[in-house]
Amino acid sequence: MGEILFGGNGRKDDLSYEGVRVVDPTEGIDETLNLTVEAGVITKIEPGTGGDGRIVAPAFVDPHVHLRTPGREDEEDIATGTKAAAAGGYCAILAMPNTEPAVDSAAVLGALVERAKDEAEIPVGFLAAISKGQEGAELTEMVELAERGAAGFTDDGRPVASPGLLRRALQYHSVTGRRIAVHCEEATLSRGGHIHEGLVSAELGFGGYPSVAESVMVGRDLMLAAYENQPIHVLHLSARESVDELRSARSAGVQASGEVTPHHLCLTDEAVRTLDPNVKMNPPLRAEEDRQALLEALKDGTIEAIATDHAPHARHEKDVPFEEAPFGVTGLETAFSVLHTRLVEPGVLSLAALIDRLAAGPARIYGLERPRIAVGAPANLVVLDLERTWRVEESGFRSRSPNSWLIGQTLKGKVVETVANGKLAYSA
Amino acid sequence: MAEVTPLIRDELLPPRGPGRRHLISIRDLTKEDVERLLALARTFSASLDREVKKLPALKGRTVVNMFFESSTRTSSSFELAAKRLSADVMSIKASGSAVDKGESLRDTALTIGAYDPDVIVLRHPHIGAPQVIADATTAHVVNAGDGTHQHPTQALLDLYTIDEELGGIAGLHVAIVGDVLHSRVARSDIQALVLMGARVTVVGPPPLIPRGIEAMGCEVSHDIETIRDADVVYVLRMQKERMLEGANYVPSLREYTARWGVTPERLRPGQKVMHPGPMNRGVEIDPVVADAADALIERQVRSGLVVRMAVLYDLLTHGPVEVKVAEIEEVA
């Protein structure tokens, strides 16, 4: 049904990389090569020698970004969000529809698509809502939305509370060929919860948001997808029990996929002891056993994609007591670096697996063209300097909002260049 | 597979100026800190019996009380404590202040911070509020209750009361009864009592006992009969707002009182009874128990004054300091 990524077009650059280590796990490449890009297309891949420590890999795809447009352009807009994405090594991102108003009609989506064509630094796609106003009552006009370019459907930000409605959505959306993605949260279990229910919430006195609030919904949604024999994508997994549900559904043949965020891979609820509002997000940071389960699932492919859930918030909204602060943290500009620092450097995750889960995995889930290093492919490349250390500074973000949990930290490994759809979109 | 250490609090803590101390949580204190504060409180207690009760110890210092939640005993206790030490005291309440006009806590803190107060005492309905004050000002911050998180001076005055009444804390068995889930007092008291070597059992209906609370070093019981074993029975306030229809923590106050109310029949003679106030007589505590000779409830209020004097003095004199009774008598 036509195009689902918009903007970031225009220039098609000529570029060449001599003697670089090229890593494309999906193409089975890890060797020193010379790459030539002409008019935005990879035209030559030849044996090279030497190497200056730089790595060229397929650029990343972020399947879960909040661009806050329309409605909260003071927090992020298409231009700033896609510039931040380019700096993070992304050649495409998908934006969530929980905006003001929600992306629940062809009119709202159409306006976004037109803005993206003018403003986006890299190609951007838009998920549309499952239900009108994301209120969980009436289905959106999914066919028209898909024709207008919706990349998929989700009520992200809130769950589809009614199993009956989700079932109808799974049935009806199949004619569009686009993916349904679910935010799994049983609200009667998470209500009043600010952090993971566990030892830290007991000690600090926070209302708990238990793992079971997520996993009971993951289980329900996977059962519905199995019953309807439809694919389903589970957003931002956080709990061990949810991972177990996803793994068993996949092994039973359900077309289910999952994503995980950098913060859930790197932090546990122990970080909440700082009471820093920049470690408050939904779903919340969970226990070490949950983090280990997420890592295991990422490694064995049960979880195919890393998604930032980049959620910008105005500074004054986060500069409040933890309990009053909204959920959400940014992540586009730090995802690769923090995962390289925290997981690849200590030997927990291979560089190849990280690249696959950042690039091919998310593209596969939403049926996007996979960024790849092959003659004739459009140039979607990221250049990485794994030795470069840098300090995350509040003033250094291209994103309009500074609510990163990494401010002040030193990371090892940096994106130094991003080529998106043939255009050099970022150069450090 | 190589071990990977998750990021923990130290790496995320905001940078702090050297030497500036706060009292936000009992976790900020060591056993030695507590012993020092209790000794200091005993010293100040002696001063209360004199005709002129004011000490010049904090003359020229400024203490700001910011109370964003209704409070009688804590706010009056802090105010009097600061005045007894000759500090200049300013009190700000949420109602009638810029908070009413929608000013953020951070902006209020910056405004107050412009006067360079030495100590800001904060009572606030939300967890994490003291951190906002600590980040936005250069004052020492004393947490006088932040949401359901902590109320450290209450725990210190409870320790002081128990110590005075029973001649020590280590080895005692304290039962904390009631709505532990929503109680900042319970959390601070569990930490403080465990730190000082007491045995603590929390008692109440399962929905009001936080999952995982045992990790704080206490035992858990859902049976009210357990309190009979304790040396001290600490009764928590049953907050009526938690009992709104549909909250379903307990089916009704009536059933709560019948099952978990502290009545004369459930106590044995000689057991001490404490309550942080304000009490709901006839709900969590029987009026006969509240007024009995073994109730230490008024005693707690009096302890509050000297303990808060000790906390203010200690923060501003950059303890740990050796407390000499004679020295304070002298300046007096």
Interface residues (C-beta under 8 A of the other chain):
Chain A: H194 E197 G198 L199 S201 A202 E203 L204 G205 F206 G207 G208 P210 C266 L267 T268 E270 A271 R273 T274 L275 D276 P277 V279 E288 R291 H316 D319 V320 P321 F322 E323 E324 A325 R342 L343 P346 G347 V348 W405 G408 Q409
Chain B: M1 A2 E3 V4 P6 L7 I8 R9 E11 L12 L13 P14 P15 S104 L105 R106 H124 H126 I127 G128 A129 Q131 V132 D146 G147 T148 H149 Q150 H182 S183 R184 R187 P210 R211 G212 I213 A215 M216
